[in-house]
Amino acid sequence: MSETYIDPSRANFEAFKNLPRDEPIHMLNLLLYRDEAEYPEGHEHHGNGWSGRRAYEEYGKTSGPIFRRVGGSIVWRGAFQCMVTGPEAMRWHDGFVAQYPNSGAFFEMIKDPDYQKAVVNRTAALVDSRLVRFAPGAAGEGF
């Protein structure tokens, strides 16, 4: 992989903000953890030897109450096994789909001061990620 992504670009975040804000959204999260979490100097977890996965668990623990308060839920979760279609070098450790009642709930979450403290764990945990917004569709037997 030549490019990695932890946070959205300004252009991508503007595109997200310009989409309708009053309808349910699904956010596909793909995660690739660091071998060892990279916390900034002076942070309470700096130098503790946590793996990226452990730092992401801390992110879940500290951001989870805010996520649930805004109406978020996990609708699917899985562990990566192999790339079937796509670059052979592309790999992820985990993936999940988070559901929000609307994008306003997502914005409420990321603006929360406690969430902003928690997101340091996410940044320390990940070497690469993807966050993709989808409009929920009907599930069933067909494609």
PyMOL commands that set and color helices and strands:
alter all, ss='L'
color gray80, all
select helices_A, chain A and resi 10-18+52-69+103-111+113-125
alter helices_A, ss='H'
color red, helices_A
select strands_A, chain A and resi 25-33+73-79+94-100+126-134
alter strands_A, ss='S'
color yellow, strands_A
deselect
rebuild
show_as cartoon
